[in-house]
C-alpha cells in the first residue's frame, strides 16, 4: 500500500525507517522529509496547508494511509479536512481529529479534561488578559517554584519554571500582555510545581483499545545536569529503569484507562498516538502534559525497540482492531544522543557540512535538521537539532557508551551534545 508520512524531523525519520521494514508497504512518500528519510522513501515538496494540493496528491498517488508526525497539522484539523471530503474521506489518518488534538493544543483544555475524569495532575488555574491582575494575586498566594505554561503550541518552549515571585509576575505579564509566545500565550496556565522524576509513556489507540509502547526518558535542557534553556530534546533512553511492572500498572489504571474512557465519553473518536508526559511523585504517577503524537526525541529510542510490523499496528488503528495485533518489544536498552547546532536553542547557523556519517558503527543514524546541498550533494545542517544516534545495549550504560562513541565520530562545525544522559537514572 502507498503511504504519506507528514513531517521532517527525527521522529519522522524513525517512523520512515521502521515502515520501510514492512512487507505491507508499496511506496512511502514523506512531506517534506530530510536527508535521512530519502533513504527509505520519496521526499516530496508538498504544502500540506494547501488542502487542494494535498487532496490531489492523495488521489494521484493512490495513498491509502496518512501518518501525521508533528502536532501542528493535527491541532489545525488536517484529519477533519480529510474526513469531510467525499473523494478522500475513506483514507485513514494516524493522528486525532481537531477536538482530540486539543489535549496538546490547549493546556487549559487538557487540565479541564483531567479534572473531569479524575486523572492525577497538578492543581492549576488559567489566566488571560481579562483577569491578568487576578493571575498576579494568584502567584502571590502560591508557593515557589512557579510553573507558567502557555496554553497553546509553543514548539516545546512555552513552559517556564521560576523560583522568584517577582520574576514569575514579570513573566506572566510578558507572556500574556506582550504575547511572548504569540497567540499560544494569550492564555497562561499557572500550575502547582510537582517534584519528582519524569518519564514518557505512549499508547497507540484505535479509540477503544490500545497498545502501550515502551517507556522512555527524554532530556529537554540544553546544559548538563539539566541546566539552561529548554530544547526540543537532547536525547532519550528506553526503557526507564524505575518504570517496573507495578508502576506501569498504576499508570495504566489511573491514567491511560481514564483517558481513553474520557475521550469516548466526550464523543472523540481518537485514532493515533497519545503521549503521556509523566512525573513520579512519592511512588505515584502524575500527568504533566499530553501530546497527541509520538514524542521526539523519544521516537528515536522507542521505535527501534518495537519488533512488530509498525505498519500492521497502524492498520489496526485505522481498522479499529488493534486489540488483535501483537506488540513485540526488544528487551535490550536503547539510547539516542542528539547532536545539535552551536548556539541552539538560541541563534544558530545552517548549512554546515556533516562528515563521517559513513564511519559510524553499530548505531542507527536518524536525521532531524538535515538536507542535501543541491550543488555538491553533501549532507548539511538545516536545523537546531541535527542528528540522533541510537544504539542498543544489554544495559542502559552499554547503549549510551556506544551512542557516545559514535557521537564523537560524526562531525560538523559547532557540533554540541550532552554527555550526561542517564546520570539521573543511575
Secondary structure as GFF3:
##gff-version 3
##sequence-region A 1 426
A	DSSP	beta_strand	2	7	.	.	.	ID=ss1
A	DSSP	alpha_helix	10	19	.	.	.	ID=ss2
A	DSSP	beta_strand	27	32	.	.	.	ID=ss3
A	DSSP	three_ten_helix	37	39	.	.	.	ID=ss4
A	DSSP	beta_strand	42	44	.	.	.	ID=ss5
A	DSSP	alpha_helix	51	60	.	.	.	ID=ss6
A	DSSP	beta_strand	63	68	.	.	.	ID=ss7
A	DSSP	alpha_helix	72	75	.	.	.	ID=ss8
A	DSSP	alpha_helix	78	84	.	.	.	ID=ss9
A	DSSP	beta_strand	92	94	.	.	.	ID=ss10
A	DSSP	alpha_helix	98	105	.	.	.	ID=ss11
A	DSSP	alpha_helix	107	116	.	.	.	ID=ss12
A	DSSP	beta_strand	124	128	.	.	.	ID=ss13
A	DSSP	three_ten_helix	129	131	.	.	.	ID=ss14
A	DSSP	alpha_helix	132	141	.	.	.	ID=ss15
A	DSSP	beta_strand	146	150	.	.	.	ID=ss16
A	DSSP	beta_strand	159	162	.	.	.	ID=ss17
A	DSSP	alpha_helix	165	177	.	.	.	ID=ss18
A	DSSP	three_ten_helix	182	185	.	.	.	ID=ss19
A	DSSP	beta_strand	187	191	.	.	.	ID=ss20
A	DSSP	beta_strand	197	205	.	.	.	ID=ss21
A	DSSP	beta_strand	210	212	.	.	.	ID=ss22
A	DSSP	beta_strand	217	218	.	.	.	ID=ss23
A	DSSP	beta_strand	221	223	.	.	.	ID=ss24
A	DSSP	beta_strand	227	230	.	.	.	ID=ss25
A	DSSP	beta_strand	235	238	.	.	.	ID=ss26
A	DSSP	alpha_helix	245	251	.	.	.	ID=ss27
A	DSSP	pi_helix	252	256	.	.	.	ID=ss28
A	DSSP	alpha_helix	257	265	.	.	.	ID=ss29
A	DSSP	beta_strand	272	281	.	.	.	ID=ss30
A	DSSP	beta_strand	284	291	.	.	.	ID=ss31
A	DSSP	alpha_helix	299	302	.	.	.	ID=ss32
A	DSSP	three_ten_helix	303	305	.	.	.	ID=ss33
A	DSSP	alpha_helix	310	319	.	.	.	ID=ss34
A	DSSP	three_ten_helix	322	324	.	.	.	ID=ss35
A	DSSP	beta_strand	333	340	.	.	.	ID=ss36
A	DSSP	three_ten_helix	357	359	.	.	.	ID=ss37
A	DSSP	beta_strand	364	367	.	.	.	ID=ss38
A	DSSP	beta_strand	370	372	.	.	.	ID=ss39
A	DSSP	beta_strand	379	381	.	.	.	ID=ss40
A	DSSP	beta_strand	385	393	.	.	.	ID=ss41
A	DSSP	alpha_helix	396	407	.	.	.	ID=ss42
A	DSSP	three_ten_helix	423	425	.	.	.	ID=ss43
###
